[in-house]
């Protein structure tokens, strides 16, 4: 049972990060359009495939996260690991896909977050079978 909880937790983290990346992608597409504003901009945003994919990804992340919490994962440990792991994935993906430059301070922050996630995760997966 513990492997399944860890797997669903990792999938939830992935979908949460993917949702943020897709939402960013949809906003970049909005910048390339020269619509007049108002209703048409809203319609274009709502029906943008990247935006829809982001919403679906947020939903899947939420369902996966709820599932693992229901399996006994401690919220006080799961939430920091969930958000920190997503933070790292989004930082690296932003660098790769959006050419956002990471400076030395950000890389140092990633290293500290990784240590914190590792230390927290050591106790996080003591779940009830």
MMTF fields as JSON, N, C-alpha, C and O atoms, coordinates in Angstrom:
{
  "mmtfVersion": "1.0.0",
  "mmtfProducer": "UNKNOWN",
  "numBonds": 515,
  "numAtoms": 516,
  "numGroups": 129,
  "numChains": 1,
  "numModels": 1,
  "chainsPerModel": [1],
  "groupsPerChain": [129],
  "chainIdList": ["A"],
  "bondAtomList": [4, 2, 8, 6, 12, 10, 16, 14, 20, 18, 24, 22, 28, 26, 32, 30, 36, 34, 40, 38, 44, 42, 48, 46, 52, 50, 56, 54, 60, 58, 64, 62, 68, 66, 72, 70, 76, 74, 80, 78, 84, 82, 88, 86, 92, 90, 96, 94, 100, 98, 104, 102, 108, 106, 112, 110, 116, 114, 120, 118, 124, 122, 128, 126, 132, 130, 136, 134, 140, 138, 144, 142, 148, 146, 152, 150, 156, 154, 160, 158, 164, 162, 168, 166, 172, 170, 176, 174, 180, 178, 184, 182, 188, 186, 192, 190, 196, 194, 200, 198, 204, 202, 208, 206, 212, 210, 216, 214, 220, 218, 224, 222, 228, 226, 232, 230, 236, 234, 240, 238, 244, 242, 248, 246, 252, 250, 256, 254, 260, 258, 264, 262, 268, 266, 272, 270, 276, 274, 280, 278, 284, 282, 288, 286, 292, 290, 296, 294, 300, 298, 304, 302, 308, 306, 312, 310, 316, 314, 320, 318, 324, 322, 328, 326, 332, 330, 336, 334, 340, 338, 344, 342, 348, 346, 352, 350, 356, 354, 360, 358, 364, 362, 368, 366, 372, 370, 376, 374, 380, 378, 384, 382, 388, 386, 392, 390, 396, 394, 400, 398, 404, 402, 408, 406, 412, 410, 416, 414, 420, 418, 424, 422, 428, 426, 432, 430, 436, 434, 440, 438, 444, 442, 448, 446, 452, 450, 456, 454, 460, 458, 464, 462, 468, 466, 472, 470, 476, 474, 480, 478, 484, 482, 488, 486, 492, 490, 496, 494, 500, 498, 504, 502, 508, 506, 512, 510],
  "bondOrderList": [1, 1, 1, 1, 1, 1, 1, 1, 1, 1, 1, 1, 1, 1, 1, 1, 1, 1, 1, 1, 1, 1, 1, 1, 1, 1, 1, 1, 1, 1, 1, 1, 1, 1, 1, 1, 1, 1, 1, 1, 1, 1, 1, 1, 1, 1, 1, 1, 1, 1, 1, 1, 1, 1, 1, 1, 1, 1, 1, 1, 1, 1, 1, 1, 1, 1, 1, 1, 1, 1, 1, 1, 1, 1, 1, 1, 1, 1, 1, 1, 1, 1, 1, 1, 1, 1, 1, 1, 1, 1, 1, 1, 1, 1, 1, 1, 1, 1, 1, 1, 1, 1, 1, 1, 1, 1, 1, 1, 1, 1, 1, 1, 1, 1, 1, 1, 1, 1, 1, 1, 1, 1, 1, 1, 1, 1, 1, 1],
  "groupList": [{"groupName": "UNK", "atomNameList": ["N", "CA", "C", "O"], "elementList": ["N", "C", "C", "O"], "formalChargeList": [0, 0, 0, 0], "bondAtomList": [1, 0, 2, 1, 3, 2], "bondOrderList": [1, 1, 2], "singleLetterCode": "X", "chemCompType": "L-PEPTIDE LINKING"}],
  "groupTypeList": [0, 0, 0, 0, 0, 0, 0, 0, 0, 0, 0, 0, 0, 0, 0, 0, 0, 0, 0, 0, 0, 0, 0, 0, 0, 0, 0, 0, 0, 0, 0, 0, 0, 0, 0, 0, 0, 0, 0, 0, 0, 0, 0, 0, 0, 0, 0, 0, 0, 0, 0, 0, 0, 0, 0, 0, 0, 0, 0, 0, 0, 0, 0, 0, 0, 0, 0, 0, 0, 0, 0, 0, 0, 0, 0, 0, 0, 0, 0, 0, 0, 0, 0, 0, 0, 0, 0, 0, 0, 0, 0, 0, 0, 0, 0, 0, 0, 0, 0, 0, 0, 0, 0, 0, 0, 0, 0, 0, 0, 0, 0, 0, 0, 0, 0, 0, 0, 0, 0, 0, 0, 0, 0, 0, 0, 0, 0, 0, 0],
  "groupIdList": [1, 2, 3, 4, 5, 6, 7, 8, 9, 10, 11, 12, 13, 14, 15, 16, 17, 18, 19, 20, 21, 22, 23, 24, 25, 26, 27, 28, 29, 30, 31, 32, 33, 34, 35, 36, 37, 38, 39, 40, 41, 42, 43, 44, 45, 46, 47, 48, 49, 50, 51, 52, 53, 54, 55, 56, 57, 58, 59, 60, 61, 62, 63, 64, 65, 66, 67, 68, 69, 70, 71, 72, 73, 74, 75, 76, 77, 78, 79, 80, 81, 82, 83, 84, 85, 86, 87, 88, 89, 90, 91, 92, 93, 94, 95, 96, 97, 98, 99, 100, 101, 102, 103, 104, 105, 106, 107, 108, 109, 110, 111, 112, 113, 114, 115, 116, 117, 118, 119, 120, 121, 122, 123, 124, 125, 126, 127, 128, 129],
  "secStructList": [7, 2, 2, 2, 2, 2, 2, 2, 2, 2, 2, 2, 2, 2, 2, 2, 2, 2, 2, 2, 2, 2, 2, 2, 2, 2, 2, 2, 2, 2, 2, 2, 7, 7, 7, 7, 1, 6, 2, 2, 2, 2, 2, 2, 2, 2, 6, 7, 2, 2, 2, 2, 2, 2, 2, 2, 2, 2, 2, 2, 2, 2, 2, 2, 2, 2, 2, 2, 2, 2, 6, 6, 7, 7, 2, 2, 2, 2, 2, 2, 2, 2, 2, 2, 2, 2, 2, 2, 2, 2, 2, 2, 2, 2, 2, 2, 2, 1, 7, 7, 7, 7, 7, 2, 2, 2, 2, 2, 2, 2, 2, 2, 2, 2, 2, 2, 2, 2, 2, 2, 2, 2, 2, 2, 6, 7, 7, 7, 7],
  "xCoordList": [0.822, 0.0, 0.868, 0.491, 2.012, 2.86, 3.378, 3.443, 3.747, 4.217, 3.14, 3.435, 1.903, 0.787, 0.594, 0.332, 0.719, 0.572, 1.684, 1.423, 2.914, 4.045, 3.859, 4.101, 3.434, 3.213, 2.144, 2.352, 1.012, -0.064, 0.384, 0.005, 1.175, 1.685, 2.571, 2.435, 3.471, 4.364, 3.575, 3.894, 2.564, 1.722, 0.988, 0.879, 0.488, -0.205, 0.741, 0.353, 1.973, 2.969, 3.236, 3.307, 3.384, 3.626, 2.487, 2.735, 1.243, 0.106, -0.037, -0.457, 0.307, 0.266, 1.288, 0.972, 2.498, 3.523, 3.129, 3.281, 2.628, 2.2, 1.106, 1.104, 0.19, -0.891, -0.321, -0.763, 0.643, 1.248, 1.959, 1.884, 2.644, 3.347, 2.353, 2.582, 1.255, 0.243, -0.462, -0.751, -0.74, -1.362, -0.431, -0.881, 0.844, 1.824, 1.833, 1.857, 1.815, 1.793, 0.562, 0.652, -0.575, -1.798, -1.706, -2.209, -1.074, -0.953, -0.003, -0.193, 1.017, 1.921, 1.199, 1.47, 0.288, -0.505, -1.415, -1.641, -1.939, -2.797, -2.034, -2.605, -0.741, 0.058, 0.279, 0.512, 0.209, 0.44, -0.812, -0.722, -1.961, -3.219, -3.453, -3.096, -4.045, -4.35, -5.86, -6.418, -6.502, -7.951, -8.282, -7.441, -9.495, -9.92, -10.136, -10.238, -10.208, -10.412, -11.815, -12.633, -12.079, -13.416, -13.813, -13.056, -15.013, -15.621, -14.793, -14.635, -14.264, -13.505, -12.234, -11.859, -11.572, -10.379, -10.73, -9.996, -11.847, -12.293, -12.623, -12.226, -13.34, -13.695, -12.435, -12.312, -11.494, -10.248, -9.479, -8.929, -9.441, -8.729, -9.379, -8.696, -10.69, -11.412, -11.293, -11.221, -11.271, -11.209, -9.798, -9.619, -8.819, -7.43, -7.077, -7.273, -6.564, -6.254, -5.258, -5.363, -4.302, -3.341, -4.022, -3.728, -4.928, -5.665, -6.541, -6.573, -7.24, -8.081, -7.224, -7.59, -6.081, -5.167, -4.666, -4.501, -4.421, -3.998, -5.072, -4.789, -6.309, -7.416, -7.59, -7.788, -7.514, -7.642, -6.492, -6.698, -5.295, -4.136, -4.285, -3.948, -4.791, -5.055, -6.062, -5.898, -7.101, -8.115, -7.544, -7.848, -6.711, -6.09, -5.142, -5.086, -4.405, -3.511, -4.308, -3.922, -5.417, -6.265, -6.822, -6.832, -7.279, -7.814, -6.729, -6.968, -5.545, -4.447, -4.015, -3.75, -3.945, -3.553, -4.582, -4.22, -5.845, -6.911, -6.829, -7.023, -6.539, -6.44, -5.347, -5.578, -4.16, -3.054, -3.287, -2.871, -3.952, -4.278, -5.257, -5.176, -6.175, -7.142, -6.51, -7.097, -5.322, -4.617, -3.713, -2.936, -3.809, -3.078, -1.866, -1.154, -1.607, -0.478, -0.745, -1.836, 0.228, 0.067, 0.088, 1.032, -0.943, -1.044, 0.132, 0.652, 0.542, 1.636, 2.955, 3.855, 3.068, 4.264, 4.011, 4.88, 2.83, 2.524, 2.48, 3.027, 1.845, 1.699, 3.045, 3.259, 3.965, 5.261, 6.022, 6.645, 5.974, 6.669, 5.984, 6.656, 4.652, 3.88, 4.214, 4.53, 4.144, 4.384, 5.855, 6.169, 6.75, 8.183, 8.646, 9.426, 8.172, 8.539, 8.015, 8.719, 6.782, 6.217, 6.986, 7.19, 7.411, 8.202, 9.481, 9.835, 10.168, 11.414, 11.143, 11.862, 10.125, 9.796, 9.463, 9.931, 8.658, 8.263, 9.476, 9.597, 10.36, 11.574, 12.405, 12.828, 12.631, 13.46, 12.742, 13.362, 11.445, 10.677, 10.628, 10.685, 10.523, 10.517, 11.829, 11.86, 12.896, 14.206, 14.303, 14.838, 13.786, 13.881, 12.91, 13.303, 11.652, 10.619, 10.403, 10.066, 10.593, 10.318, 11.593, 11.544, 12.738, 14.047, 14.217, 14.904, 13.587, 13.779, 15.102, 15.331, 15.945, 17.286, 17.259, 16.686, 17.884, 18.013, 19.383, 20.403, 19.395, 20.671, 21.208, 20.561, 22.364, 23.022, 22.168, 22.103, 21.528, 20.68, 19.53, 19.197, 18.926, 17.835, 18.33, 17.661, 19.5, 20.043, 20.364, 20.154, 20.863, 21.124, 19.82, 19.754, 18.788, 17.465, 16.922, 16.354, 17.097, 16.666, 17.382, 16.768, 18.68, 19.447, 18.915, 18.762, 18.636, 18.089, 16.707, 16.398, 15.883, 14.548, 14.658, 13.923, 15.573, 15.76, 16.146, 15.645, 17.021, 17.409, 16.195, 15.959, 15.429, 14.237, 13.197, 12.598, 12.978, 12.027, 12.501, 11.707, 13.771, 14.309, 14.144, 13.712, 14.485, 14.357, 12.899, 12.597, 12.004, 10.587, 10.016, 9.243, 10.391, 9.836, 10.275, 9.641, 11.344, 11.784, 10.687, 10.568, 9.882, 8.826, 7.438, 6.47, 7.34, 6.033, 5.282, 4.057, 5.974, 5.297, 5.093, 5.028, 4.993, 4.579, 3.065, 2.425, 2.485, 1.029, 0.468, 1.174, -0.819, -1.509, -1.887, -2.409, -1.637, -1.994, -3.458, -3.921],
  "yCoordList": [-1.2, 0.0, 1.268, 2.265, 1.244, 2.424, 2.84, 4.034, 1.88, 2.215, 2.953, 3.916, 2.512, 3.143, 4.585, 5.471, 4.821, 6.168, 7.071, 8.201, 6.583, 7.367, 7.654, 8.775, 6.659, 6.835, 7.899, 8.791, 7.813, 8.794, 10.182, 11.184, 10.244, 11.529, 12.161, 13.347, 11.377, 11.887, 12.314, 13.329, 11.555, 11.912, 13.221, 14.071, 13.388, 14.625, 15.825, 16.886, 15.664, 16.74, 17.078, 18.251, 16.05, 16.263, 17.05, 18.012, 16.648, 17.332, 18.769, 19.653, 19.004, 20.364, 21.253, 22.377, 20.744, 21.506, 21.685, 22.772, 20.624, 20.703, 21.753, 22.49, 21.824, 22.805, 24.221, 25.043, 24.504, 25.841, 26.14, 27.263, 25.162, 25.342, 25.585, 26.445, 24.832, 25.01, 26.36, 26.995, 26.798, 28.099, 29.21, 30.163, 29.083, 30.057, 30.035, 31.091, 28.85, 28.733, 29.411, 30.087, 29.231, 29.861, 31.38, 32.089, 31.883, 33.338, 33.914, 35.044, 33.154, 33.62, 33.693, 34.586, 32.767, 32.823, 34.033, 34.633, 34.402, 35.591, 36.838, 37.741, 36.886, 38.06, 38.192, 39.295, 37.079, 37.135, 37.53, 37.862, 37.499, 37.865, 39.365, 39.964, 39.948, 41.377, 41.575, 42.276, 40.962, 41.102, 42.44, 43.061, 42.859, 44.178, 44.226, 45.31, 43.082, 43.056, 42.62, 42.334, 42.575, 42.255, 40.813, 39.891, 40.633, 39.317, 38.377, 37.204, 38.873, 37.999, 37.482, 36.327, 38.319, 37.866, 36.767, 35.789, 36.933, 35.93, 34.617, 33.549, 34.688, 33.481, 32.8, 31.578, 33.588, 33.025, 32.323, 31.242, 32.933, 32.336, 31.04, 30.037, 31.058, 29.889, 28.7, 27.559, 28.943, 27.844, 27.561, 26.776, 28.188, 27.917, 26.502, 26.191, 25.644, 24.259, 24.154, 23.254, 25.067, 25.039, 25.392, 24.797, 26.357, 26.747, 25.587, 25.285, 24.949, 23.8, 22.671, 22.046, 22.413, 21.394, 21.722, 20.827, 23.004, 23.432, 23.195, 22.73, 23.521, 23.283, 21.793, 21.391, 20.981, 19.526, 19.011, 18.169, 19.516, 19.089, 19.482, 18.702, 20.694, 21.091, 20.14, 19.736, 19.789, 18.873, 17.506, 16.933, 16.973, 15.666, 15.722, 14.787, 16.814, 16.983, 16.996, 16.371, 17.709, 17.782, 16.412, 16.044, 15.666, 14.321, 13.39, 12.641, 13.441, 12.602, 12.984, 12.12, 14.275, 14.772, 14.372, 13.947, 14.506, 14.099, 12.601, 12.167, 11.819, 10.365, 10.005, 9.207, 10.59, 10.219, 10.72, 10.076, 11.87, 12.328, 11.37, 11.123, 10.834, 9.87, 8.536, 7.756, 8.265, 7.02, 7.157, 6.251, 8.276, 8.427, 9.321, 9.456, 9.939, 10.854, 12.056, 12.625, 12.436, 13.554, 14.867, 15.14, 15.673, 16.953, 17.865, 18.574, 17.843, 18.714, 18.396, 19.234, 17.194, 16.815, 16.807, 17.19, 16.374, 16.241, 17.592, 17.732, 18.582, 19.878, 20.549, 21.009, 20.624, 21.233, 20.491, 21.123, 19.164, 18.396, 18.6, 18.746, 18.611, 18.794, 20.136, 20.191, 21.202, 22.525, 22.747, 23.346, 22.277, 22.467, 21.69, 22.198, 20.466, 19.662, 20.306, 20.374, 20.773, 21.468, 22.731, 23.056, 23.44, 24.661, 24.368, 25.106, 23.297, 22.926, 22.545, 22.982, 21.744, 21.318, 22.531, 22.636, 23.446, 24.627, 25.518, 26.054, 25.68, 26.479, 25.912, 26.644, 24.622, 23.988, 23.983, 24.24, 23.695, 23.703, 25.108, 25.259, 26.131, 27.51, 27.844, 28.554, 27.322, 27.533, 26.826, 27.379, 25.608, 24.822, 25.287, 25.472, 25.475, 25.735, 27.213, 27.569, 28.069, 29.492, 30.325, 31.552, 29.64, 30.3, 31.342, 32.347, 31.09, 31.959, 31.577, 30.412, 32.537, 32.289, 32.156, 32.994, 31.097, 30.902, 31.406, 31.059, 32.226, 32.733, 31.852, 30.89, 32.188, 31.39, 31.302, 30.249, 32.386, 32.389, 31.396, 30.69, 31.337, 30.396, 28.949, 28.085, 28.683, 27.323, 26.937, 25.793, 27.878, 27.624, 27.358, 26.472, 28.12, 27.897, 26.522, 25.848, 26.098, 24.754, 23.696, 22.725, 23.886, 22.916, 22.848, 21.758, 23.996, 24.007, 23.36, 22.616, 23.647, 23.042, 21.529, 20.796, 21.055, 19.61, 18.953, 17.88, 19.588, 19.051, 19.038, 18.052, 20.115, 20.179, 19.143, 18.507, 18.971, 17.95, 16.573, 15.76, 16.305, 14.994, 14.74, 13.661, 15.724, 15.548, 15.366, 14.556, 16.116, 16.006, 14.683, 14.042, 14.278, 13.059, 11.801, 10.754, 11.887, 10.715, 10.196, 8.989, 11.113, 10.73, 10.749, 10.294, 11.274, 11.512, 10.243, 10.203, 9.232, 8.067, 6.948, 5.777, 7.301, 6.336, 6.294, 6.828, 5.648, 5.633, 4.313, 3.309, 4.34, 3.124, 2.31, 2.862, 1.041, 0.191, -0.157, -0.865],
  "zCoordList": [0.0, 0.0, 0.0, -0.615, 0.672, 0.765, -0.614, -0.906, -1.466, -2.811, -3.592, -4.3, -3.47, -4.183, -3.71, -4.523, -2.424, -1.878, -2.402, -2.815, -2.389, -2.896, -4.382, -4.829, -5.147, -6.581, -6.844, -7.665, -6.16, -6.346, -5.893, -6.499, -4.847, -4.384, -5.454, -5.754, -6.024, -7.075, -8.314, -8.933, -8.672, -9.818, -9.539, -10.423, -8.324, -7.956, -8.036, -8.526, -7.561, -7.645, -9.108, -9.474, -9.944, -11.366, -12.016, -12.743, -11.759, -12.373, -11.859, -12.606, -10.6, -10.078, -10.805, -11.194, -10.983, -11.699, -13.168, -13.726, -13.784, -15.182, -15.355, -16.342, -14.416, -14.494, -14.536, -15.338, -13.691, -13.681, -14.987, -15.486, -15.545, -16.81, -17.949, -18.8, -17.966, -19.009, -18.893, -19.907, -17.674, -17.487, -17.989, -18.626, -17.703, -18.224, -19.742, -20.374, -20.336, -21.796, -22.387, -23.412, -21.747, -22.255, -22.155, -23.027, -21.107, -20.965, -22.005, -22.453, -22.397, -23.451, -24.79, -25.593, -25.037, -26.27, -26.271, -27.322, -25.119, -25.03, -25.459, -26.071, -25.137, -25.476, -26.977, -27.471, -27.712, -29.154, -29.93, -31.112, -29.294, -29.957, -29.81, -28.796, -30.812, -30.776, -30.749, -31.592, -29.793, -29.667, -29.022, -28.372, -29.212, -28.733, -27.23, -26.656, -26.592, -25.151, -24.804, -25.679, -23.518, -23.059, -23.261, -22.957, -23.781, -23.914, -24.784, -24.444, -25.898, -26.803, -26.15, -26.352, -25.374, -24.649, -23.659, -23.516, -22.983, -22.01, -22.713, -22.248, -23.819, -24.577, -25.098, -25.02, -25.631, -26.134, -25.016, -25.223, -23.839, -22.703, -22.252, -22.046, -22.099, -21.58, -22.522, -22.064, -23.818, -24.779, -25.29, -26.221, -24.695, -25.048, -24.572, -23.397, -25.451, -25.057, -23.897, -23.064, -23.848, -22.744, -21.428, -20.391, -21.472, -20.273, -19.789, -18.596, -20.709, -20.362, -19.796, -18.801, -20.437, -19.93, -18.537, -17.709, -18.269, -16.941, -15.895, -14.791, -16.254, -15.321, -15.036, -13.889, -16.083, -15.909, -15.038, -14.164, -15.278, -14.481, -13.014, -12.123, -12.762, -11.373, -10.725, -9.574, -11.48, -10.961, -10.642, -9.596, -11.541, -11.309, -10.112, -9.314, -9.992, -8.837, -7.542, -6.554, -7.557, -6.366, -5.99, -4.815, -6.977, -6.699, -6.15, -5.203, -6.748, -6.266, -4.863, -4.027, -4.614, -3.293, -2.239, -1.142, -2.569, -1.65, -1.356, -0.221, -2.398, -2.236, -1.23, -0.322, -1.389, -0.5, 0.92, 1.883, 1.055, 2.414, 3.074, 4.278, 2.292, 2.814, 3.178, 3.928, 2.654, 2.966, 4.182, 4.485, 4.876, 6.134, 6.071, 7.066, 4.93, 4.855, 5.759, 5.729, 6.548, 7.472, 6.701, 5.96, 6.875, 6.179, 6.527, 5.665, 7.782, 8.22, 7.525, 7.48, 6.988, 6.248, 4.738, 3.955, 4.344, 2.916, 2.213, 1.119, 2.816, 2.146, 1.867, 0.745, 2.84, 2.532, 1.429, 0.577, 1.439, 0.405, -0.944, -1.966, -0.952, -2.181, -2.829, -4.018, -2.062, -2.634, -2.973, -4.002, -2.125, -2.384, -3.601, -4.407, -3.739, -4.908, -6.186, -7.194, -6.131, -7.286, -7.616, -8.786, -6.585, -6.757, -7.535, -8.454, -7.169, -7.84, -9.293, -10.192, -9.528, -10.896, -11.758, -12.892, -11.227, -11.995, -12.28, -13.381, -11.319, -11.549, -12.694, -13.589, -12.658, -13.689, -15.039, -16.071, -15.038, -16.287, -16.884, -18.105, -16.048, -16.542, -17.233, -18.238, -16.68, -17.288, -18.639, -19.6, -18.705, -19.949, -21.027, -22.179, -20.661, -21.659, -21.966, -23.095, -20.976, -21.171, -21.204, -21.283, -21.142, -21.201, -20.099, -20.282, -18.959, -17.805, -17.155, -16.827, -16.977, -16.465, -14.94, -14.244, -14.437, -12.993, -12.56, -13.157, -11.518, -11.028, -9.896, -9.481, -9.422, -8.382, -7.116, -6.482, -6.757, -5.565, -5.711, -4.759, -6.888, -7.111, -7.058, -6.491, -7.646, -7.58, -6.142, -5.74, -5.381, -3.959, -3.22, -2.369, -3.544, -2.952, -3.285, -2.426, -4.544, -4.948, -4.119, -3.677, -3.91, -3.116, -1.68, -1.128, -1.079, 0.28, 0.333, 1.264, -0.669, -0.718, -0.843, -0.181, -1.689, -1.845, -0.524, -0.189, 0.211, 1.525, 2.446, 3.143, 2.456, 3.296, 2.909, 3.777, 1.615, 1.141, 1.561, 2.034, 1.397, 1.763, 3.259, 3.663, 4.074, 5.528, 5.947, 6.823, 5.323, 5.652, 5.176, 5.888, 3.986, 3.385, 4.126, 3.992, 4.899, 5.654, 6.579, 6.788, 7.137, 8.069, 7.439, 8.048, 6.225, 5.646, 5.284, 5.391, 4.869, 4.334, 5.338, 4.964, 6.608, 7.637, 7.645, 8.551, 6.616, 6.455, 6.949, 7.043, 7.262, 7.681, 6.447, 5.478, 6.474, 5.332, 5.325, 4.431]
}
